[in-house]
Each structure stands twice: as C-alpha cells, then as structure tokens.
Amino acid sequence: MSELSEREIEDIKLKEQLASETGFGVYKVSDFMGMSFKPKEPLIEGIMNIGESVIVCGTPKAGKSIFLQSLAYALSSADDKFLGSLHITKPCKVCYIQLEGELSDTHDRFRRIGEGIKHNKDNMALFFSEPMKLDELEYTMNVMAKIERVMIPEVLIIDPLYMAFSSGSLSDDECIRKVLSNLRILKMRFGCTLIVAHH
C-alpha cells in the first residue's frame, strides 16, 4: 500500500470537514428513510427548481453571457415577466462568476441590461476572475471563502465552464470528474442553484 501524499491528506481533511456541511456521508437506510426533505420548489416556473444544476449550452458568440447576465438581474428581483412570460418565484441572491471578457465591457453591459430588466443590485455579486482551478479542492475552498465574504448565494452562475479548471480539457474524464465533484461541493455548501455556461 503506497503512502498518501501531503496533498492527498489535505484533500481528505477538507472532504471530511465538508461532509457535515453538505450532507455527504454514509446513512443507515432505516435512519435515512426517517428523514424528511423539503419538496422541490420552482425558481423559474416550468423551467428550473431551486437547488438544481443547469447547463446553458450554445456555440461561441451565441449570446449565452448576455442571457445569463440578464437572468442574474431578473433573479435578483423576481422579475415577473422575464423574457416576456417566465415567472421567477422569489428574489434571490445571485453570484455571477465571470471568467472571460473585460471588466469594463461587463460594466457597460450590466448598465444597459439594468435599464430594461427589473433588478436589485444589493442581491447581486460579480466575481471577476482569472481562469479558475476548480479541479483542485483547496482552490475551490478558497473560492467559497471569497464568495462567502460577500454573500451566501442562492444562485451561482459560472461563465464559462472551460475557463473553470487548470489542467486537462472537457474531454479528459479525470479532470472533468474533479471539476464536477468540486462544483457539486460548492452547490451543496451554499445550498444554491448552479448554472454553468458551456460551448
């Protein structure tokens, strides 16, 4: 049996710490079946429920970022007629993680989106970041801590997925498994809806 590296030991400690905060663990079925869970509640009626994971796909330059930034604004205030007919059930705290583009362009876009969509700026946070390393658990924990200093998001938007990890590619099974695992930890820690842009 090979010894664990220092990095592997740290990852195990972090996962143990997270277990109590996320519900990860081993359950005796007789105890598990005695537990109760809140029923799923809609976030956008007919489209997505609170606490779900959603991926928004499209070709490059198809308008995914504009759509997601507009959605973030609408979610912040529960705009009753997003895209003309979609009913958002409650105002949410939204953290939008922007991993590409220019900050000045986002400022201008947010200003223009805000002219046409009802919003609550106090319910929104923009995390403008260099490419992330969400394939690394320690890095993911640091991202959580940075977000928590500003808000506990009810909706977390990551735009785009391919800029959210440091090694491998979306066709690298081991890399993407780590990214998806850490995204799940983020989601469970915040108890939030997760929306990811991908092309």
HUZIFEN-V844921 format. One record per residue. N is the residue number from 1. RES is the residue in three letters. SS is DSSP state (H for helix, E for strand, L for the rest). D_CENTER is the distance of its C-alpha to the mean C-alpha in Angstrom with 2 decimals. Layout:
n: [N & N]
res: [RES & RES]
ss: [SS & SS]
d_center: [D_CENTER & D_CENTER]
This chain:
n: [1 & 2 & 3 & 4 & 5 & 6 & 7 & 8 & 9 & 10 & 11 & 12 & 13 & 14 & 15 & 16 & 17 & 18 & 19 & 20 & 21 & 22 & 23 & 24 & 25 & 26 & 27 & 28 & 29 & 30 & 31 & 32 & 33 & 34 & 35 & 36 & 37 & 38 & 39 & 40 & 41 & 42 & 43 & 44 & 45 & 46 & 47 & 48 & 49 & 50 & 51 & 52 & 53 & 54 & 55 & 56 & 57 & 58 & 59 & 60 & 61 & 62 & 63 & 64 & 65 & 66 & 67 & 68 & 69 & 70 & 71 & 72 & 73 & 74 & 75 & 76 & 77 & 78 & 79 & 80 & 81 & 82 & 83 & 84 & 85 & 86 & 87 & 88 & 89 & 90 & 91 & 92 & 93 & 94 & 95 & 96 & 97 & 98 & 99 & 100 & 101 & 102 & 103 & 104 & 105 & 106 & 107 & 108 & 109 & 110 & 111 & 112 & 113 & 114 & 115 & 116 & 117 & 118 & 119 & 120 & 121 & 122 & 123 & 124 & 125 & 126 & 127 & 128 & 129 & 130 & 131 & 132 & 133 & 134 & 135 & 136 & 137 & 138 & 139 & 140 & 141 & 142 & 143 & 144 & 145 & 146 & 147 & 148 & 149 & 150 & 151 & 152 & 153 & 154 & 155 & 156 & 157 & 158 & 159 & 160 & 161 & 162 & 163 & 164 & 165 & 166 & 167 & 168 & 169 & 170 & 171 & 172 & 173 & 174 & 175 & 176 & 177 & 178 & 179 & 180 & 181 & 182 & 183 & 184 & 185 & 186 & 187 & 188 & 189 & 190 & 191 & 192 & 193 & 194 & 195 & 196 & 197 & 198 & 199]
res: [MET & SER & GLU & LEU & SER & GLU & ARG & GLU & ILE & GLU & ASP & ILE & LYS & LEU & LYS & GLU & GLN & LEU & ALA & SER & GLU & THR & GLY & PHE & GLY & VAL & TYR & LYS & VAL & SER & ASP & PHE & MET & GLY & MET & SER & PHE & LYS & PRO & LYS & GLU & PRO & LEU & ILE & GLU & GLY & ILE & MET & ASN & ILE & GLY & GLU & SER & VAL & ILE & VAL & CYS & GLY & THR & PRO & LYS & ALA & GLY & LYS & SER & ILE & PHE & LEU & GLN & SER & LEU & ALA & TYR & ALA & LEU & SER & SER & ALA & ASP & ASP & LYS & PHE & LEU & GLY & SER & LEU & HIS & ILE & THR & LYS & PRO & CYS & LYS & VAL & CYS & TYR & ILE & GLN & LEU & GLU & GLY & GLU & LEU & SER & ASP & THR & HIS & ASP & ARG & PHE & ARG & ARG & ILE & GLY & GLU & GLY & ILE & LYS & HIS & ASN & LYS & ASP & ASN & MET & ALA & LEU & PHE & PHE & SER & GLU & PRO & MET & LYS & LEU & ASP & GLU & LEU & GLU & TYR & THR & MET & ASN & VAL & MET & ALA & LYS & ILE & GLU & ARG & VAL & MET & ILE & PRO & GLU & VAL & LEU & ILE & ILE & ASP & PRO & LEU & TYR & MET & ALA & PHE & SER & SER & GLY & SER & LEU & SER & ASP & ASP & GLU & CYS & ILE & ARG & LYS & VAL & LEU & SER & ASN & LEU & ARG & ILE & LEU & LYS & MET & ARG & PHE & GLY & CYS & THR & LEU & ILE & VAL & ALA & HIS & HIS]
ss: [L & L & L & L & L & H & H & H & H & H & H & H & H & H & H & H & H & H & H & H & H & H & L & L & L & L & L & L & H & H & H & H & L & L & L & L & L & L & L & L & L & E & E & E & L & L & L & E & E & L & L & L & E & E & E & E & E & L & L & L & L & L & L & H & H & H & H & H & H & H & H & H & H & H & H & H & H & L & L & L & L & E & L & L & L & E & L & E & L & L & L & L & L & E & E & E & E & E & L & L & L & L & H & H & H & H & H & H & H & H & H & H & H & H & H & H & L & L & L & L & H & H & H & E & E & E & E & E & L & L & L & L & L & L & L & L & H & H & H & H & H & H & H & H & H & H & H & H & H & H & L & L & L & L & E & E & E & E & E & L & H & H & H & L & L & L & L & L & L & L & L & L & H & H & H & H & H & H & H & H & H & H & H & H & H & H & H & H & H & H & L & L & E & E & E & E & E & E & L]
d_center: [37.13 & 35.45 & 34.25 & 30.60 & 29.64 & 28.56 & 25.03 & 24.94 & 26.31 & 23.68 & 20.88 & 22.75 & 23.06 & 19.36 & 18.66 & 21.47 & 20.14 & 16.77 & 18.72 & 20.03 & 16.77 & 14.86 & 17.84 & 18.23 & 22.00 & 25.22 & 26.60 & 30.16 & 30.02 & 32.55 & 30.29 & 27.12 & 28.89 & 29.95 & 26.42 & 25.05 & 21.59 & 20.64 & 20.95 & 18.05 & 17.93 & 17.15 & 14.59 & 16.27 & 19.56 & 20.30 & 16.99 & 14.07 & 14.09 & 12.24 & 10.09 & 10.00 & 7.99 & 9.14 & 10.14 & 12.12 & 15.05 & 18.05 & 20.58 & 20.38 & 21.27 & 20.78 & 18.92 & 15.26 & 14.30 & 16.83 & 15.65 & 11.98 & 13.47 & 15.94 & 13.55 & 11.82 & 15.47 & 16.49 & 13.86 & 14.94 & 18.42 & 18.42 & 20.39 & 22.71 & 23.41 & 20.36 & 21.80 & 25.06 & 24.51 & 21.01 & 20.93 & 17.89 & 18.91 & 17.88 & 16.71 & 13.21 & 11.88 & 9.26 & 7.79 & 8.08 & 8.04 & 11.24 & 12.67 & 15.86 & 18.48 & 20.48 & 19.70 & 22.88 & 21.96 & 18.67 & 20.85 & 23.29 & 20.85 & 19.23 & 22.85 & 23.90 & 21.03 & 21.82 & 25.39 & 24.68 & 21.75 & 22.03 & 19.46 & 19.19 & 18.47 & 18.40 & 15.25 & 13.37 & 12.36 & 12.32 & 11.43 & 13.89 & 14.09 & 16.30 & 15.07 & 13.06 & 14.23 & 11.37 & 14.31 & 15.84 & 15.14 & 16.87 & 14.96 & 11.58 & 13.38 & 14.51 & 11.16 & 10.40 & 13.90 & 13.64 & 10.86 & 12.92 & 15.97 & 14.88 & 13.10 & 11.37 & 8.62 & 9.03 & 6.45 & 3.32 & 4.59 & 5.58 & 9.30 & 10.96 & 10.36 & 13.97 & 13.67 & 11.10 & 13.97 & 17.55 & 19.83 & 20.75 & 19.42 & 17.61 & 21.00 & 21.20 & 20.55 & 20.46 & 17.99 & 15.48 & 16.02 & 15.10 & 11.86 & 10.89 & 12.33 & 10.43 & 6.95 & 8.72 & 9.98 & 6.96 & 6.17 & 9.96 & 10.66 & 9.05 & 10.03 & 7.29 & 6.58 & 3.74 & 5.42 & 6.63 & 10.06 & 12.85 & 16.62]
